[in-house]
Amino acid sequence: MRKLEITLTEEQYQHILAERSYGNRINLEEETFGGYELCLHVGSPDVFPATLEMKMINTIDLGEVEWEFTKLQ
């Protein structure tokens, strides 16, 4: 089995946490169910770096990230 690893900076991680918290609060207030989407944009051929985007209530460009496929041990 393989896994996809995306390396985030601390700032990117905190931004994701803040957006999730905000989105969850809005969903509770409006009594709706929601989720979020992480989109990894990679050029072809697989060039580094890629960019990561998060969609929940808002669409947030998280910027450049490093990524790789690895094998589960």
N, C-alpha and C positions, 0 to 999 in steps of 0.2 A: 504494500500500500504506500502511496505517496502523500505528501502534504505540501501545501503551499505556505511558505514563510514570507511575511512582509515585515521589514524592519522599519519601525517608526522612531522618530525623535521624541523626546519628552514633550515638546510643544504640540506635536501632532497627536500624541496620545491624550494629552489633557484636553485638546480641542474636541476629540471624539467623545470623551467622557462628558464634557460640558454640553455638547449637542444632544447626547443621549438623555441626559438629565432634563434638559429643556423639553425635548420631544415627549418624554414620558410624562412630565408634568402637564403638558398641553393635552395629551391623550386622556389622562385621568380627569382633567377639568371638563373636557368635552365628551367624556364617557365613550370614547372610541378605542378600537384596537388598532395598533399600528406597528410598524417595524421600521427597520432601516436597511439600507443597501450600501455596500462598499463596492466601488467600481475601480478596478485596477486597469489603467490604460497603458498598454505596452505597444511600442512600435514594432513593425515587422521589417527585417528579422528582429528577433528578441534583443532589443538594444536597451542598455541601461543609461540613465535611470528611467523608471516608469513613473507615472503620476497616479495618485490615489484621490478618489472623490467619495464623499459620503452624502447620501440622500436620506433625509428623514422629514422633518418639517421644512427645512431649507436644504439647498444643495451647497455643499462646502468643498472647495478645492483644497485638499490637504497638502498639495505640493509633491515634490519628488520623493520617491521611496525606493529602497533596494528590495528585491524579491528573488526567490529561488524555489525550485522544487527540490524536496529532499525526501529521502526514504525513511519511513518509520522503522525504528529499531525494536 
